[in-house]
Amino acid sequence: MPNLPCGPLSAITLCFALCVCHVETLSDSGQGYPSRECHLFVNHANSQEHMIARCQLVSFSLFTSPHSQRMASPNGLICFTNCLLPMEDGSLVEKDLWIDERRGVVLDSQKTFFLRKQRPDRVIDMGGNIVSPGFIDTQINGAYGFDFSVYEGNPDSYRRGMSSVAEKIVETGVTSLVPTIITQEKSLYPTLLSLLRPYAHPNGATLLGWHAEGPFIQVAKRGAHAPLYIRSAPEKFASFEDVYGAQNLAIKEDWLMSEDAPVGVRIITAAPEITGVLDALPDLERRGILFSIGHSIATTDVATEAVRRGARLITHLFNAMPQLHHRDPSIIGLLGASPHITSPLSPITSNPTTPAQLASPASPIHVTESIVSLRMTTKPQSEAFDDHETPPQTPVLVATRAMGKVPRLGLHLDKGQVADLEFERPFYELIVDGIHSHPNSVRLAYNVYPEGCILITDAMKILDPHLKDGVHEWRDGKRFVKDGVKLYLEGTNTLAGSVVTLDTCVRNFSRFTGCSLGEAIKCATFNPARCLGIENRKGTLRPGADADSSCSIAMVMCSELGSGERKFGRRIEDSALSREEQKGMEPIFRIFFVLWIWFYMHHRIILHDQHRT
């Protein structure tokens, strides 16, 4: 019986007798039976100084596609037991995870057992480790020798490259990704974007759609983007259609319908200060396209206006943008957006000192009355304080207001609370490789706005955990220089994306910020899913979510100390038995039990006789 390749201290590997005894206990409790086999992608972290940095990542590929012939459970139900599950708030909860591999969804164990009268025919003991949703990478330029931005005229060859990346990327814990294309020659965009439709590999990751980074970016912050192809948008949204192709910017429902895909994502990174970009934002939002601010020199006012008009994301924070300045914090300052700056009320120049001033029409005491009067009459009650309802922001705020709680519009009396913003602060991406952003900067951003943090790789085509350092070909005659996790354009000190893997980013993030593993995992799972509007399907273990659709992959992060070499894609058998084998073993256990009772009683009788003597 082979052992799980998870290091000398991994609790996953159990001896035969313990597995059988544990299985019998689970069966009596109605939790099901263990699996005979599973297919694992195992990733050992390199030895580092801290325990968190020595986490081991294990991806379980359960092949839950309805078209797959490799079913691990007779009734299609699998239970992961003895594990910690990351919750949507970043906590870790010890509980079982039930999935239906035939439908590829996470199950509600209570409803499945009590209403459907079913329990899993397979149980996999995780040895007390963390079982997480698959990671989501919202910005990845390529991997394993394939560049999403390079099209050589053969659509079949391009699709094979997409399939290869989807199949191999799971070794890093990624189960969903948004392929990213950088600034291109104009004629290539319609073809590339039409090829990058949502695609679910039967035994690999899901490609969610596309991320167009450019060409509407600032030349001064172009990074590795070719300046020849950078452009403005003088015709506003029509300029976007002219570059990307009208069919690729269709209304989301029509775009998804053409592919019969339940989940699809389109992201555009652009600089809002570029001519015509701000005016195109409302049209992009109406079509379900996520706008991200990046490669920009936008001032605070311009960046704030972009968010007001629908921008929901900041591309690789700190990189290709002005650095934080106390008089004009620019794009980075959006993380700490002040209620004063975003409030629709007129600025208050004097400090209220009396109860009468505190109870002015602008205070929360009179907000509800003002809102009611505003609804009943078209005339404002005061030119100085014309109260307006702020638009809904997050589901939490909507629920709060639905319960009749008073919104905070500026000055308020609730200690420890912050006044409501006019808009929701945008999510922000971080490349946590220790190169693109200093650990202090990573921690600073996370402490300011933890709910908006998204971990990405921004990886280039030479992303490959097995690739050696050196000079590697890129495109247009340019070459990369790979030095560990550093990646530069040859002959320059310009960073050209990264070669860091997302599992490494998760470990780095926990180490840099001091947050828990559960909170770090959230930044690579639930936060990106929420930003993309797919949190009901991806990045979560809530009932009904993908398990992961055609490729059910859970990630296990072992917190034991230990080191090892990366080993991926090895098919192993677990140490548990099938139901039929358990039944065949029951007489043997009964015989052992009787023999143990006989030995125990015989020993007691001998001791009793010796005592009498």
N, C-alpha and C positions, 0 to 999 in steps of 0.2 A: 504494500500500500504506500504510494508516494506521499511525501509531506508537502504542505503548501510552502512555496518558496518565499517566505516572509521574514526571514531572519531568525536568529537563534532564540530571541526572546518573544517572538510573536505568539499570542494566545490563541491564534486561529487553529494551529495544528494541535489536535487532541489525540490521545491514545485511543485505541479501539474500544476498550472496555468503558472508558468515560463517555465516549460518543454514544454507545448503545444505551447506557444507563440514562444519559441526558435525553435521548430520543424517547425512551419509554415514558419519562416524566412529561415531556411535551405532548405525547399522544394522549395520556390520561387527562391532560388539562384542555384538550380540544384545540390545540394549536397546530396539529398536523404531524406529518412525518418528514424525515430528512430526505434530501436529494441524493441520488446515486452519483450524479456528475454535474459539473458546471464548467464553464469556459472562462478562464481568467486572463486578464492582462495585468501583469505584475510590474510595479515600478518601485524600485528601492531608491531612497534618497541617499545621496552621498553623506558620509560622516561629517558632522559639524559640531560646533561647541555646545549648543544648547539642545535640550530635549525636543523642543518644538521644531527646531531646524532638522531634526533627524526623523521626522515623520516619514512613514512609508506609505506610498499610494498604491492601492490595488483597485483596478477596474474590473468589475464583473460583467462580462458580456453574456447575456442570457438568451440572445437571439429570439426576441419575442415577436418578430414579424409574422403575420398570419400566413405568409408564403414560405416561411422557413420550415424545413423538414426536421430540424433538431429541436424537439421539445423536451425540456428537462423534467416535466411533471405530467403524469397521466391526465389529471383533471385541469391542467393549465395554471394551477395556483401554486405560488411559491411564497414561503415565509422566511424572511431574514430575522433571526432571533439573537438574543444576547448582544445587542448593539446599541449605539447611541445615534439618534437621528437629529440632524440640524433642523431647527424650527425656523420659521420665517422671521422671527425676531432676533435670530442669532444665537439662541440658547441651544443646548444639547439635552435631549430627553431620552432616557432609557426606555425603549419600547420596541415592539416588533413591527416589521414592515411587511405587509402583504401586497403582492402584485399578481395580476392576471396576465401571464405572458402571451396568451392567445390574442387578447385585445390590446396588450401593451399599455396597461394603465395601472396606477396605484389604487388599491382597494381600501375601503373602510372595513376593517376587520370585524367590528361589531355587527354591522349590517350584513356582511357576507356570511357570518356564522349564524346569527339568529334569524335573519330573514331568508337568505338563500339556502340555509342549512348545509353549508359547505365549509370545509376547512382544507388547507393546503396539503397536497400529497407529497410535497417536498419541503423540507426545512433545512436551512443552512445556518449553522452556528457561526457567528462572526467574532466570537471570542472577546466581546466587550469593546470592539473597535467602532469607529464612526462610519456609518453608511450614509453617503451624501448623494444628492442629485448630481447628474453630470454637469461639468462646468460649461459656461457659455462664453465664447470669445467673440466680442462684437467688432473687433478690428484685427484682422489677420490677412496679410498680403500674399501669403503663400506658405508652402512647407514641403519638405521631402522632395525638393528639386522642381516643384511646380510653382509657377508665378501666375496668379489670377489676372495680372495685368497684361500678360503676353498672349497674343493670339496669332497663330501662324497660318491661318486660313483654312484649318481643318476642324470643323465643329466636333467631330467624333474624337479626335485626339484631345481636344480641350476637355470634353466630358470625361474621358478616361483619366485625365489629370485631376479633375474634381473628385472622381471616385477614389483615386489613389490617396488623396489627402484625407478624405472622409474615413477611409478604412484604417489609415495609420495613425491619425491624430488621437484616437481613443487611448493610445498608450500614455498620453499625458493627462488623462482625466477629462478631456473635452468631448462632449457629446453633441453640442450644438455650436455652430459658428456662423459668422457673417463675413463671407469673402469680400475683401477690400481691393478696389482697383484705384491706383494713384493717377495723377494727371496724365491724360493720354492725348494722342492725336484725335481730333474731333470725330473722324469717320469711324473710329473703332468703338465708341461708346454704345451705339444702338445694338451692335452685334454682341459685345461682351455682356451687357446688361440683360439681353434676351436669353443668353446662355446661362446666366446666373439666376435661374429661377429656383424656388424651393425644391430641394432634392434630399430624400431620405435614403441613405445607403442601407441595404438589407442587413449588413453586419458591421456597420460603422456609424459615424456621426451624421447628424442632419445639417445640411447647408440651408440656412434660413432665408436666404435672399441675397441682397448685395449692399455694399457700402461704397459709395462713390466719393472718394477723398480728392476733391478738385473737379474741374479746373478753375472754379470761381474762388480763388484764394489770393492772398496777398503775396506779391513777388518778394517783398522784404522778409517774409517768413516762410519761404517756399521749402526750406529743408532740402530733401533729395528730389523734389519735384522739378521736372524740366521747365525752365522759364519760358521756353518757346511756345508752350501750349496753354499757358495761364491766360485767362480772359475775364472780361467783365460781363455784366448782364444788362445791356442798355435797353433791351425790350422786356425787362422784368421776367415774368414766368415764361413768356414765349422764348426767351433766350435759353432757359433750362430745357424746354421741349426741343429746341433746335439742336442742342448738344446731346442730350441723353436719349432722345427719341420719344415722341408723344406716347407710343404704346407702352413704354417703360414707366411713364408717369401717370398712367391711367388711375382712376379711382380704385382704391384698394380692393373692393369687392370684385370688380371686373378683372383686375390683375390676378387675384387669387383664383377666380373662377376658370381662367384659361388654363390653369395648371391643376385644378381640382385639389389644391393644397389647403389644409386646415389652418396652417400657420405660415405667414410670410412677412418678411421684414425688408424695408428699403430705408437706407440712411444716406443723407448727403451732408458732407462736411464742406462748409464754405465760410468765407469771411464776410460778416454783415456790413462792413464799411465799404465793400466793393459796390460800384454803381449798379443799381437794380436788384441787388440781393434782398435787402430788407422788404422791398415791395413784393417780391415773389413768395415771401414766407407764408402768408395766409393761404395762397393757392396750394402750396406744398402740404400744409397741414390738412387742408380739406381732402386731399387725396391720400391721406394716411401715410405720408412720407415724413420720417423723423429728421428734423434739421439739427445739425450739430455745429457749434461754433469752433472753428479751428483754423490754423495757419493764418492768423489774423493779428492786426494791430489795433483792434477796436478799442475805443475809449470806454469808460464806464457807462456813459450815457448811451452810446450806440449798442453795447453789449446788453444793457438792461432793456432797451427797446426791442432788441431781437428776441429776448425771452418773453416780453409782453406779447409779441406777435406769433409766438409758438415754438421757439427754439427750446429743446428739451435736454440737450446734451452738450458737453464740452469735450472736444477731441484731445486726447493725451495731455491732460492738465500740466502746466508749467513748460511744456515744450511747444515751440513754434508760436509763441505769444509773448507780449510784454511781461516783464517780471513785476512782481507786486511793488507798487509805490504808494506811499501813504496819502498822497494827494490825488492820485488817480489809480486806483487798484485794478482797473481794466477788467479783463475777463476773469482773472483769478478772484477778484473781489466779489463776483456773483455768489460765491460760496457763503459769504457773510453779508448778503444783501440786507441793508438796513430797512426796517419798517418805515422810517422817516422818509427815505428816498423814494420808496414805492407807494407811499400813502397818497390817496387822491385828495386828502384834505390840505388846506393851505397851511404853510409852516407857522408854528406858534413861536413868537419871538420873545415872549415874557414868560417867566416861570410862575405857575399858579401857586398862590400862598394861602388863600383862604378857602374854607369849605364851599363858599358860593362859586369860586372860580373852578374848583375841582368838579363841581356838579354842573358845569357848563354844558351846553348842548353837544359839545364834542367829546364828552366823557362817556365811558361805558354805562353810567347810571341812566343816561337818557337815550342811549343808542336804539333800544327797542322802540321807544315811543317815537323817535325821529323816523325810523324806518316805516312804522305804521302810518304816520302822518304823510310820509312821502308817497306811499301807495294810495292814499285817499285824496290827494290833491296834486295838481301839476305845478303849483307854485312852491318854490322853496321857502322854508320858514325863515331863513337867514342867508344873506349874501355871503357873510363871513364863514358860516359853518353850514354848508349844504351837504348833508349826510347822504351817502350812497352805500348801497350794499356792495361789498366786495364780491367778485365772482367766486364760485366754488373752487377750492384748490385740491386738497387731497380727500380721499374717502373718509379719513378721520374727521376732517373739518366739516364735511358734508353731514356726517352722522351727528357731530356735535351740535350743529345748527338745527338739525331736524329734531333734536331733543329739546329745543327751546333755549339753549344756552346762549348767552350774549357774546357776540364776536368782539374782539379787541381791535379797535380802529385807532391806534395812536396811543394817547395817554390813557392808562388804565390803572386799576388798584389791585390787581392780582399778583401777589408776590411770587417770584420765581417763574412767571410766565412771560412770553414774548408776544408783542402785538402782532396781529395777523399781517401777512404780506399780501400785496395785491396779486402776486403770482407765486407759483411754486418754483423754488430754486431748481436749476437744471441739475441733472446727473453729471458726473464728471468721470473721465477715464484716467487711470493711472497705470503706467508701465513700471512695475515694481521689480526691476532687475538690479537695483543699486547703482545703475549708470545714468539712466534718463532722469531720475529724481533722487535727491539725497534722502536718506531715511528720516531726517528731521522734517523735510518738506512733506513727505508722505504722511507722517504722523500729524503734522499741522493741519493738512487738508482733512484728514479723517476726523480729527477732534472737532473741527468746525462744523462738518456736515457728514456724519457717518452714514446717514440713510441714502446719500446720493453717490456713494463710492462704488465704482465699477473697475474691476481688475481686467486688464487686457495684455496681450503680448505685442501687438503691432509687428508680428513676426514676418520675416522675409522668407523667400523660397528655400533658403538654406537652413531653415529650422529643421533640425534633426538631432535628437539627443545623442546619436552615434557619430555625428560628423566631426572631423578633426579640425583644429585651427589651421588658418592659412588663407591664401587668396583664392576667391571663387568667382566665377563668371556671374554677371547679373543680366543686363540688357543694354542695347544701344552702344555696345562697346565698353560699357562701364563694368568695373569689378568691385567686389566686396573684399574687405579684410576682416576676417573673423579672429577675435582674440578672446577666448573664453565666451562670456556672454556679451562682449562688446562687438559692435558691428559698425564699421566705417566705410565710406566711399574711399577707394584706393587713392592715395596721394592727398587726402584732406583729413581734417579732424571733424568732419560732418557726420553725426550719427545717422545711420541709414536703417531705421527700424531696429529690430532686435532679433535675437535667436533664443530668447528665454522661453521656457514652456510655462503654461498657466499653472501647473501644479507647483512649480518652483516659485511663481509669483505669490501663491497662497501662503507658502511657508515663509517667504521673505516678508510678506505683509504682516503676518502674525508676529514675527520677530521685530520688525521695524516699529510697529505701533504699540506692541505689548497687548494687543487685543487677543481674545480667545480664538481657538481654532474654529469654533462655530461661527463667530463673527467674521473671521477671514473667509470662510467658505461662503457665507452669505454674499460677500462682495463679488464672488465669481459665479453665483447661481441666482439667488432671488432678486438681488438688485438689478443686474442686467435684464432679467426677465421682466421686471416691473417697468424698467425704462422702455423696453420694446413693446410693452402692452401684451405680453404673452404669459404672464405669471399664473394664469389658470392652467397652463399646459406644461411649461418648462420651468426649471430652476426651483422646483418645490416638490415636496413629498405629500402634498395634500391629496385626498381621495379624488380620483378623476384625472389627475395629472399624468402626463406621459411617463412610462416607466423605463425606457425612453423610446416609445413608439416602436419603430422597426428594429431598433437596437437597444435593448434594455441594459443600461450600464450604470451600475452604482459604484461609488468610489469609497474605498476604505482607507482611513488615515490612522495608522497604528502609532500610538504615542509612546510605545516602549523605546528604550535606548537601543541602539544597534545601527549597524551600517551594512551596506552591501552593494552589489553591482546591479545595474538596471537589467531586468529580465522581463521581456514582454511577450505576449501572445502565446504563452505556453498553456496547452490544454492539460488539465489535471483532473483527477477524480477526488472528490472529497471522501472523508473517512466514514461517512454515515452509510446506512444500509437502506435498501428499498423496503417497502412494506412487506413484500413476499418473503424477503430474506429475514426480516424481523420475526415473522410468524414461524419460520423454520428454526429460528434460534431459541424460541420460547421454551421448548422442552429442555434444552441444555441449561438454560438459566434456572429452570425449576430444579433440575438435578443438583446444580451447584448450590442452590439455596438450601435444599434438604440436607446435603452433605455438610454445609456450614452449620445448620441447626444441630445436626447429630454431633459434630465435633465440639460445638459449644456445650451441649448438655453433657457429653461424655467428660469433658474437662471439668465441668462443675461437680460431677459425681465423684471424680477422683479427688478433687480438692476437699469435698465434704468427708470422704472416707479418711483422708489423711488427718483432717481436723479431729474426727472422732477418735482416731488412734492416738 
